[in-house]
């Protein structure tokens, strides 16, 4: 085992490198997906702002007509016009940030910035895992590649301790030699093959470990490294368990937040519909407040939807259940694939 140590460790290091590579592929997929979800959210925010701005413009036209008819004071039209200007500035800012984010996304994908890239508005629905925190922690302890590597590194450290202790043991070497006399012109090469003309020697050399300071220090160093590797493994196990349990709670929080925001959108839609029916009874400021509230509720709903998708991906990653095919597609735990 001592003589094969370099080969053994090289083979195991190759396995560790393969695991690091696969982990990097999974992390990259999650990062790309998060950027894509962020661009989708920005795109939906632009659409929400466009709808709110259209409502403000209708309000401005209606208020202007009422002012011209003498039914409203001039300041009401100024309020509506000011809100339209703020809405246009907000929309322009959102569009510019989206274009900048899209260019950065192209750079991240490795495509030329001038390439026409369209972000699909379709909502990406990832199946939400119905799992308890304890089961998630158990899955992570079985699937996490970095945890498997740390366990194997502890085995490596213990093996190095065993190899170092080998240097403290007594050494016993078998030695031997055989000498044949030669005579010119006799046989091939002049070698005499009679047993009586050959000289044989044999023996055993024993080296007792009386002064093995360097070997003792090497053994102690290996023991310290093994203990450090054991502590690192314990710390990583705790971290993996905490991350897995937290990922489940984050999915539950994001799911609950999405439900609340969807209710908020419905409430503000009904509020806007009622104000449209009773247009003569509401002021311009009330209509503006409703439009802004509806836009904010829609943005919050889209943010919650993005948070839920990110939470599901993060759960798959921290529990080691995320799989990436050779084509770069996401393979879900059920075996289905998604782009």
N, C-alpha and C positions, 0 to 999 in steps of 0.2 A: 504493500500500500504506500509506503514511503517513496519507493522508486517511481510509482505511477502517479504521484501527487500532481505534478505539473500537467499531465495529460487529463487527469480527472477534473482538475479545476478549470482547465481550458474548455472542456466539454460543458461543464455546468455554467461557465460564463457565457457561452453561446446561447444557452437556454434563457439566461437572464436578459441578454440583449434582445432576444426575440420577444420576450414579455414586455420589455420597455417599448419596443417598436409598436407592438399591438396596442399598448396603453396610449401611446402618442397618437395613433390613428383614431382611437375612440375619443380622446380629448379634442382632437382637431374637428371631428364631426360635430361634437357638441358645440364648440365655439362657432363653427360656420352656421349651424342651425340657429344659434342665439342671434347672430348678426342678421340672418334672414328674417327671423321673427321680429326683430327690431325694425327692419325696413318695412315689413308688412304693417306693423303698428303705426309707423310714421305715415305710410300711405293711407291707412284708414283715418288717421287724424286729419290729414289733408281733406279727405272726403267729408268728414264731419264738419270741418271748418267751412268748406264750400257750401254745405247745406245751411249752416248757421248764417253765413254771409248773404245767401240768397234770401233768407227770411228777413234779415236786416234791411236789405235793399227794398223788398216789398213794403216793409214798414216805413221806410223813408218816403217812398212814392205815395203811400196812403196818407202819411202825416202831412206831406206837402200839399196834397189835394185838400185835406181838411183845413189847413192853414189858409190856403187860397180862398176857401169858402167861408172863412171867418169863424169856424167852429173851434179852432185851437189857436193857442198863442204861438208866436214865432219861435220861442225857445224850444218848443216841442220838436219842431223840424230840425233845429240845430242839434238837439240831443241825438236824434236818429242819424243825422249826417255824420256826427262825430263817431258814433258807434260803427257806422259803415267804414269809415277811414281806418279805425283801429282794427276792424276785422280784415280789411284788405292788407294792412301791414303784417298782421299775424299770419295770414295765408302766404304772403310772399316769403316771410321768414321760414315757415315750415317747408315750403317747396325748396328753398335754397339748402336747408339742412338735409333734406331728403336726397337732393342731387349730390351733395358732398358725401353723404353716407353711402350712396350707391357707387360712387367712384372708388371709395375706399374698399367697398365689398369686391369690386372688380379686381383691385390690386391684390386683395387677399386670395381671390380665386386664381390669380395668375393669368388673367386675360387682359388684353390691351384696354386702356381707359376709354378709347374711342369706340369700343364695341357696344352695340345696342343691346342692353340687357333689360328685360321686363320682369318685374317682380309680380308673381301671380297673386291676385287678391284672395284666392281661395283659402279658406281657413284650414290649416293642417291639424287634423284631429288625431291625437295620439291616445291609444287606449290607456285609461287610468288604472294602475294596479290597485286592486282591492286587497291590501295586505296590512297586517299588524306590524308595529315597530319591532316586536321581538322576532317575527318571521323574517323581516327585512335584514335585521342584524345577523341572523343565522345564515341567510343567503349570502350576505357580504363576506362572512368568514369563510364560506366555501368557494366563492367565485373570484374574489379580488386577486388579481395577478401580483400586485406589489406585496400583498400579504403572503402569498405562496413563495415569492422570492425571498422574503425576509425569513420565513421558516427554513428555507433551504440554506440561507446564509448562516443560520445558527448551526445547521448540520456541518457546514464547511468549517466553521470555527471550532466545533468539537472535534472534527477530524484533524485539524491542525494541532490541537492540543495532544491528541493521541500520537501524532507523528513527532511532535517535539519531545514527548516523553520517551520515545524510542531512542533518542540520543543520550538518555541517562542510563540506559541498560548496558550491561557488560557486552563486549564484543568478542566473538569467537570466530576466527577465520581458519579454514582448512587450507593448508599449503602442501604442494607436492611437486616433484620434478622427476624426470627420467633422462639419463644421459647414456648415449650409445657411443661406443668407441668406433673409430673409422680406420680403415687401412686402404691406402691407395691401391686402386686396381682390383679391389675385392668387391664383387657384386656391383650393383647399380648405385653409383654415388659413393662407393667405398664404405658402406655401412655394414657392420657385423651384426647379425641378427641373433646370435646365440645369447640365451638368457644369462649365461655366466659372464658375458662380456659387457653387460649393461649395468648401470648404477641407478638405483631407485631411492628417492628420498620422500618422506612425508612427515607431516606434523600438524599441530594445532597451535595457533597464536591467540592468546586470551588477553584482552585489555580490560582491566577492572576500572570501573568509574570512580577513581580516587580524586580526580581534579577535573570536574566538568562545570566550571563556572559559566562559561558561555552557553552551554546547553541548558543549564538550570535557568539562566536569565531568559533564554528563548522560550522555555516552557512556561515560565511565569508570564511573559508577555502574551503568549497564546491564550493562557487562562483568563487574563484580563480582557482580551479581545472577545473571548467567548462570552464572558459575563456581560460585556457591553452589548453584544449582539442579542443576548437574551433580554436585556432591559429594552432595547430598541423594539424587539418583537412584542413585548408586553405593551409598550406605549402605542405601537401601531394597531394592535388589537383593540385597545380602548378607543383610539381615534376612529377606526373603521366602524365599530359598534355605534358610537355617537353620531357619526355622519349618516349611517343607514337609518337610524331612528329619526334623526332630524329631517331627512329627506321625505319620510312618510308624513310627518307633521306638516312639512311645507306644502305637500300636495293637498292635504286636507284644508290648510289655510287658504291656498289659492282657489280651490274649488268653492269654498264658502264665500270668499270675496267675489268670485264671478257670479254666484247666485245673487248676492246683494246688489251688485252693480247692474245686473239685468233687470232687477226689480226697480232700481232707480231710473233706468232708461224708460221703462214702461210708465212710471209715475209722471215723468217729465213730458212724455209723449201725450198722455191724457191731459196734462196741464196745458200744453200748447194747443191741443185740439179744442179744449174748452174756451181758451182765449180767442181762438179763431172764430168760434161760434158767437161769442159775446164780444165781438170786436168793438162795439160802441161803448162798452162799459169799462174797458181797460185802458190804461195810459200807455204811452210809448215806452216808458221806463219799465213797466211791468212786462211788456212783450220782450224787451231787450234782456231782462233778467231771465226770463223763461228760455230764450234762445241760448243764452250762455250756460244756463244750468243743464239744458239738454245736451249741448256740445260737451260739457265737462263730464256728464254721466256716460256718454258714449265713449269718450276717451278713456275714462276709468274702466269701463267694461272691456275695451280692447286691451288695456294694460293687464287686467286680470286674466284675460284669455292667454296673453303672451306669457304671463307669470306661470300659469298652469302648465303650458307646454314645456317651458324651461324646467319646471319642477319635476315633470315626468322624466325628461331626459336626464336631469341630474340624478334622480333616483336610480335609473338604470345604470348610470355611470358609477356611482358610489357603491352600489351593491354588486358590481361586476357582471351585470346581466346584459349590458349593452354589447351588441355584436355588429361588426361592420363587414360586409361582404367584400370580395376581391374587387368588385366594381364600384366600391365606395357607397353602397346603399345601406340604409339602416335596417337591420334585421331585428324585429321585435321578438320578445320572449316566446310568443306563440308560433314563431317560424315565419310570419308574414314579413314582407319587405315594404319599405316606403322610401321614396326619394326625398 
